[in-house]
Amino acid sequence: MSHNHGVIRLQVSPAQIYVGRYEALPYPNLTPAQEFVFEVAILAAAPVTISDVLFQTYSGSQLLSERRRNGRSLARLIGEEFPVRVVPGEGLALRRCYFWEPGLEKLTQVFITVTARTEDGAEQQAAWGAPLLIYEQTVDLRLPFRDTWWTIMGNDWTDLHKGEPISQPFALDFARLGPDNGTFRGSGLALADHYSFGEPVLAPADGEVVILTADMPDNPPGTPPQLRDLREDPRRSFGNALFIAHNDHEFSFLAHLQAGSISVPTGATVARRQEIARCGNSGLSPGPHLHYHLQNGPNLYVDQGVPVQFGRFRVTGDMVERSAIPTRLIVTPVD
């Protein structure tokens, strides 16, 4: 999505911005909250110096939040030298524009205003605004594993997945906890040291397997994949992985699966809690863990990730009927 305003032009991704709205989160977040993320490219038809970037969120006509970055603070934020300049043919990327807001008032719109000056001192502005979409999940999901797992990354500002806001803004990473409440025994340098490695991965809901990758090896912990295995295809960074279509607009994606463990072919119908693979360390993965996210289509980096909530799990012994899962939460599925 691009917007032209004289010398400066803004491009915003993704095309639609979904808000994860959480009326009740389990520990440690006990109050309503909402989050969204996007990225902005600032392009210029002539050399300019950025003097100000303003972000505003609204609920209807009510201003809820305002963040302003002058040129100096913007330079610190993105790691550029001050003053921040944009020249033709070289855009400036503002990545991971992330918002975590109280949930008492529903977010409905976001606006960005960029102010810059040309070499002759003339002020230039570009503005962009879009509705924020509240996603209503229709599929009833269960956690895709047995026993107790730690949410390495989940729904909050610490989640590194939000650096890729098209398919992964609401992605989660899970690692199984062992009897010592750790994720691995010994040094952790061997795959077998990790409690997640080889654990069953279950279908989170009924559906059909529509896309899978099943030809990648497991890498030793802390070892990046071989370039020949990636084949210059960023989708293969997820390693062995599959999509399950639950309906025509909700697709579960499960990744970093163990080599040779996927037990269902493309086109297979699967039932909720059916074993479909085992947890591995394939692709770009620092150690054995299970990656999960929900998309509105089966195409990575094209179709958009949407907010996801799971049903019927325990947190510190308490039953949670349905909720998003924040980072660092320890969860145990009930059925």
N, C-alpha and C positions, 0 to 999 in steps of 0.2 A: 504494500500500500504506500503510495508516494503522494506528496503534496507540494505543489510548486508555488513559491511566493517570491517573485523577483530573482534576486541573485542567489538566495538560499533555497534549497529543496530538502525536504525530509522524507525518508523512507522508513516505515515502521513494520516490524515483523513480530508476531504472526499477523495475518490479515484480520482475524477475529481474536479478541482478548477475552478469555474466560476467567471468571473469578471463582476461586474455591471459597465457598462460604460455609463456615463451620459454626453451627448454633451451639454445639456442646462438644468440646474436645476432652478426651481423657487426660490424665496427668501428663505433663505438669501444667497444661493450659486449661484453665477452668472457666474462662469467659468466652463469649462469642467472638469470633475473629474471621477475617477474610483476607485473601492474598491473591496477587496476580503478578505477572512478570512479562516484559517485552523488551525489545531492543530497538534502537534508533540509529539510523545512518544520516549524518549531516553532509550534504553535497553542496558545492558552490560553483557557480558559473564564472566567478572571478575570485581572486585571492581575498579572503576575509580573516579577521581575528574574532574569535568567539568571546563575547563579553558577559553573556548571561544565558543560563538555561533554567527555565521555570517549569516545574511539574505541579499540576493541580488535580485533585480528585473531588468529585461531587456526588452527592445523593440528591437527585433531582436538581433543584436550583441552589441547594445548600452546599457551600464550600466545606469539605471535610478536612482536607490536608493540603499543604503547600510546601514544596521543597524548592529552594533556589540555590543554584551553584553559579557564583561569579567565575570569571576566567581563571583566577588563581586556584580556587578550590576545585574547579573542574580539572585543572592540570594535575593536581595531586591525586584526584580520584581515579583518573585513567592512566596515570603514569607518564604523562607527556610533559615536555618543557613548557614553561610559561613565557610568553603568551601562546595560547592554543590557536594554531592557524589551520585553515582548510583551503586547499588550492584545487583548481579544476583537475579532474582526473584522479584525485586522491581524497576520498571521503573520510570522515571521522566517525568511528563506531562508538556508540554509548551502549555497552552491553550490560545485561542483567539489571535492567531498570525494574527493581523489585519493590513491591509494596505489601506490607503486612499491617493491617489496620484493625482497630476495634470493630466489632460486628454489630453494634447497636443500630447503626444507620446503614442501609444497604448501599454499597457503591454502585453507581449507575453510569458514570462518565469519567474519562481521563483526558486532560489537555496538556500539551507541551508547547511552550513558546521559546524559541531560540533567537537571541539578539546578537548581532555581529556588526563589525565595522569594516568597510572596504579600505583600501590603501589610501584613498583620498579623504577618509574620515566620515563618510556617509553611513548613517545607521541603516541596517537591514534587519528585517524580522521574518521569521517563518513560524506559522502556528499549525498545530494539528490537534484534532480531537476525535474521539470515537466512543461509542457506547461500550460499557463493560457488561458482559453476558454472564448471567447466573446459570450454571449448568445444573440440570436436573437428571441425575443418574437413574436409569430405569432397570439395569441388570442388578440382581441380588448376588453380590460377590461374597465369597469366603476366602480367608487367607490360604495361600497356595502351598501349605506345608503342615506338618504335624509338630507337636511338641512346642518348646518355647524358643522364640527367636528375638533378637535385638534389632530394632530399626536403626540401621547405620545412618540412613538419610531418609527423611520423610517430609511432612508438610510444614515447613517453616523456613525462615531466612537462611539457615545454615546449609540448606540443601544445595549441593554443587550442581545438581541436574539443571537448576534454573539458568545456568549459563547457556543452555540450548532451549530456547523458549517455544519452539514449534512443537516437537513431539514429547519433550520430557519435563515440562514445567511442574508436573505433579507426580513425577516418578518416585519410586521408593526402592531402597536396597535393604535386604535382610540378611542377617547371619545367625546361625543357630548357636545357642548357648549350651555349654557342656555342664557337667556336674560341679565344676569349679566356678561357674558363672562367667567363664571366659569364652572367647570364640575359637581358641586353639589350645592345644597342649604342647608342652615342650617348647622348642625354639620357634615353631610355626614355619620353619623353612621347607617342610615337606607338605605336600597336599594332604596326606593322611593325618597330619597334625590337626587339621581344621575340622571342627565338628560339623560344619555345613557340607563338606565334600562327600558326595555320594548319597546325601539325604534325598528322600523322595520329594519330587515337585508335583503338585496336584493341580488339576484344573480348578480355577476359582468359581466357575459356573458352567452350566451346560453350553455347548456350542460346537462349532466345526473348525477344525484346524485348516487354515487357509494359506499360510506361508510358513516355511521353516527353513532354517539353515542347520545342517547336521554334519559338516565335514571339517570342523576345526578341532585342533588338539587342545588339551588342558595345558596351561603354562605353569611352571613352578611359581609359588608365591613371590611377588615382587618382581617378576620377569615380564617385560612387555612381549606382545605377540610378534612373531616373525613377519616381516613386511610381505613375504610371499604369501602368507596366510590371509593378509588383509586385502591383497589384490587391488589396492588403491580405491577400495569401496568403503566409505565410512560406515555403511550399515553392518559390515563384518566386524566392526569394533565391538559389537555385542556378542560375538562368538556364536556358539550354537544357541539358537533361539527359535521361537515360534509365536505366531499369532493365532488366537482363537476368536472367531466371530461369534458373538452372543446374539446379535441382531444386526440390522443394517447400519447401525451407527455407533456400536460399542464393541471394541476389539481389545482383548487382553494381550499384552506382550510380555513374555517371560524370557529372560536372557542369561547368558554365561553358564549354560547348561553343560553337564559333563559329556565329554566325548563318547559317542556311541550309546548314549543313554536314552535318547528320544525314542519312545515306544509307540508313537502314533504317526501315521503318514498324513500327508496333505489330503484333505477331503474326509478324514475320519471324523465321526461324531463322538464327542466326549461328554461325560457326565460330571457334574460337580463332585469334587473330591476324588476323582479318578486319578491314579498315578499316570503321568504322561512323560516324565523324564526324571533325571536326578541332578542335584545341584553340583556345579562344577566351577572351573576357573578358566574358561575359554574366552578368547577375545581380549579386549583391553580391560583387564581386571586385576587389581592389586593382590587379591586373595579370594578364596572361595566365598561366594555370596550369591544371592538370588536377586536379580533386577526385575521389577514389575512396573508397568504403567498401563493406563487405559487410553486408547485413542478413538477418534471418531471415524477412522478408516485404517486399512492395513498397510499403509505406505509410510515408512520412516522418513522423517524430515520433510514430508509433504503434508500428510494428514496431521491433525492437531491432537496433542495430548489434552485430556480433560480431567477435572477434579474427580477423585475416586474415594469412595467410602466402602469399608468392609463391614460385614455383619457377624455377630456372635463370636466374640473373643473376650478373653480375660486380661485385665491389667491389674497387677497387685492384688489378685484375687477377686476383683469386682467384675461383674458381667457388663460388657458393652454390647448393646444390641446393634448399633450401627454408628460408625464414626470414621472420619479421616484419622490418619495416624501420624503424629508429630515425630520428628527426629528424636532418637534416644529412647523411645518407648519400648518396653519389653512386653511382648504380646504372646498369648497362647490361644490357639483356636479351640472352640468348644466342640464343633462337629464338622 
